[in-house]
Amino acid sequence: MSARTDPPSSSPGSPDTLISASDRSTVTAGASAAGPAAKPFGPTNPPRRKPRISLFIATACGLGYLPKAPGTWGSLAGLAVAVVPLWGLLAALFVIASFGGQQAIFLNFTPHGIDLILAIQIGLAVLIGAVGVLAARAAAKFWSAKDPQRVVIDEVSGQHLTLLLGCALPIWRTIPVFPPNAGLGLITSHSGLNWKYLLLGFILFRVFDIWKPFPARQAESLPGGWGIMADDWIAGIYAGLGLWIARALGL
């Protein structure tokens, strides 16, 4: 039978001897109160995977990482989204014309009585809203925050909704600034986005987004991505109605 050997004792200058028994009990009690120690990464505890696509969408292609006023940058992205359909269609028609030789192109945005521009704008609003809820939820979970400041897809969605409602709702008299001068973009085939309406829609949305009138602030308590997105949708509805009133008054 081999003799049992005790582990070597700590030398007088080792770290173990510098901690008294009372200090050890204090450290042990503190660790117990704080909870179990974090487990090292391994097969049973893999590292948390970074949702890169969700973060890319939630931050509006990285705008949310800007150090100052990320929400304002998100709203500017919403303005850009509203302008994209007209110029996207014009670019597509130009490409078609390039491959089609000398064929004439007629800009008909209402084939079969369907307003193509409005249909695209509504589709964008639904898509951004739905994808935004999922991306915002994933980002909030990854960053362990209820409504991370870096998530600005809600401002993109709310700002676009402002322009959609404010310029798509019909009015009962002709506004001279609308097409044939489409301005910077179109919400419908008969309602243009000139710089005045873009600026007014931007200001109105930022005011209501910061103010959060009823029930916007209450909507923040909704679970997951819904709470992040819903308050900006409500702010967009208020701002859209304000923009519509401005149109109706001919401002």
N, C-alpha and C positions, 0 to 999 in steps of 0.2 A: 504494500500500500504506500503510495507516494504521500509525502507530507504536504499538507495544505499550506500554501504560501499566501500571506496577506498582501493586499495591494500596497505599494510603497506609500509611505506617508508624505504629506506635503512638506516641502522644505520651509524653513522659517520665512523666507522672502517670497514665497509663492503667493499668487492671488488668493488661494483658498484660505491662507492663514490671516489675510488682511480683513476678512469678513468674519465678524463675531457671530456667535450663535444667535444672539438677539436680532442681528441684521438679517441673518438667513431666514428667521421666522417671519420677519416683516416682509421680505421680498416674496416669500412663499404665500403669505396671506394676501398680498397685493395681487399676485398672479391669479390666485383663486377667485378673488373678487372681480377681476377683469374678465374672467372666462377662460376657457381652454386655449392653450397656445395654438397658433396657426400651424396647420399641418403642411409639411413640405410638399411641393408639387410632385406628383407621381402617378402611377396607373389608376389609383383610386381617388386622386384629387388633382385632375388635370388643370392647367392654367386657364383662366377665363378667356374665351376667344373674342377677339375684337371684331365687332360687326362693321366692317369697313364700308360696305355699300350703304347700310342704314345711316351711318355717321355722315357719309358723303351727301346723302339726300337730306338728312335732318339739318345739316349746316348749310344747305343751299350751295352745294359745290365748294364748300370751304369758307363762305362768307361769314359764317358764325364764329370762325376763329379770329376774325379781326378784333383788335383790342378795344376799339372805341365804337360805340353805337352799332352793335351787330344787328339789332332789330331794324334800324333805319336802312342798313344795306339789304336786309331781307325784303323790306318794302320796295326798294328800288328794283330788286329782282322781280317782284310781282308786276311792276310797271313794264319791265322788259318782256315778261311772259305775255302780257296783253297785246304788245306790239308785234310779237313774232308771227301770228297767223297770216296777216296781210303780206308781209315781206317774204314769208316762207312760200306762200302760194305764188307770188310773183317770181320768186327764184325758180320754183318748179316749172312754171310756165315758160320761163326763159330757157331752161334746159330742154324742155320738150320742143320748143321752137328751134333750138340749135340742131337737134337731131331730125326735125321734121322739114328741113329745107326752107322753102319759101312759103310754107303754109301760113295763112293768117291766123292770128289768135284773138279770140274775143273773150274779154273778161266777163264771164257770166258767173256771179257768185250765188245765183239762186236757180240752180238746175231743178226742173220738175217742181218748182215752187218751194224748195227747201233752201233756207238761208245757210249756205255753206260756212260762212264766217262765224255766224252765231253757233252753229252746230259744233264747230271746232272749239270755240271759246267755252261752251258748256262742257264738252268732253275734257278739256284741260282742267276746268274747275273741279270736276268729279275725280279725275285722275290724281291731281295734286293733293286733294283732300284725303282720298283713300290711302295713297302711298304715304302721305304725311303722318297719318295716324299710326301706321305701322312703324315707320322710321323713327318718329318721335318717341314711341314706347320703347323701342330697342335702345335708343340713345339714352333715355332717362334711366333705364335699367343698368346700362353699362357704366354710366357716370354716377349712379346711386344718388340721383336728385329728382325731385318732383317735377321741376320745370327748368332744365338747364338753360343758362343764358345763351349758350352756343347753338341751341336749337332755334333756327329761324325759319324753318319751312312753314311754320304757322303764320308768320308775317307775309311770306310769299303768297300763301293761299288767301289770307284775309284781304290783302291789297288787290289781288286779281279779282276777288269777289266784289269788292267795292266798285271797280270799273265795269264789271259785267252787269251788275244790277243798275248802277247809275246811268249807263249809256244804252243798255238793252231795253229797259222799260220804255214803252212808247209814250210819247207826248202828243198833245193835240194841236200842235201848230208847227210850221216849218222853221227850222233853225238854219240860218244862212251859212254857218260855218261847216255844215256837214257836206258829204259828197255832192258834186263831183270832186271837191277838195277833201280827200280822206285824211289829211293831216299825217300824223305819224303812224297811225294804224286804224284798224276797224274792230268794233265790237260786234256790230251787225253790218250787213251790206249797205245800210243806210245811216249808220251812226259812226262818225269818225272820232278819232282820239287826237285832238289837237293839243298843243302844249298847255293851254289853259286848263283843260279838263284833266289832263294828267297831273298837273301841279295841284289843282284843287282836290282831286281824289286822293293824292298822296297826303296832303295836309289833313284832310278830314279823317282819313284812316289813322294817322299817327295820333291825332287828338283823341279819338274814341278808343284806340288801343291802349293808350296810357290812362285815360279816364276810367275805362271799363264800367260803363253804366249797366244797370240791371238788364238782363241777368248775366252779363259777361263775367263779373267777378265770381258769381256763384257757380258758373260753369267750370271754373278752374278746379273745383273739387271732384269733377268726374274722374273715373279711374284711367290710368295709363295715358296713351296718346290722345284720347278724347279730351281730357282736361287741358292738355297743351294746345290743342287745335281749336276747341269750341269757342273759347273766349274771343279769339281773333275772327272767327266767323261772325260772331254777334257784332263785334266792332265793325266788320266789313258791311254788315247789313245796315247798321246805323249810318255809316259813311256813304254807302251807296244811295240811301234815301236822300241824304243831304245833297249829293251830287245830282240826283234826279231833279230835286227841287230847283237847283241852280240852272239846270237845262230848261226846265219848264218856264222859269222866269227870264230866260234868254241871257243869262249872265255869261 
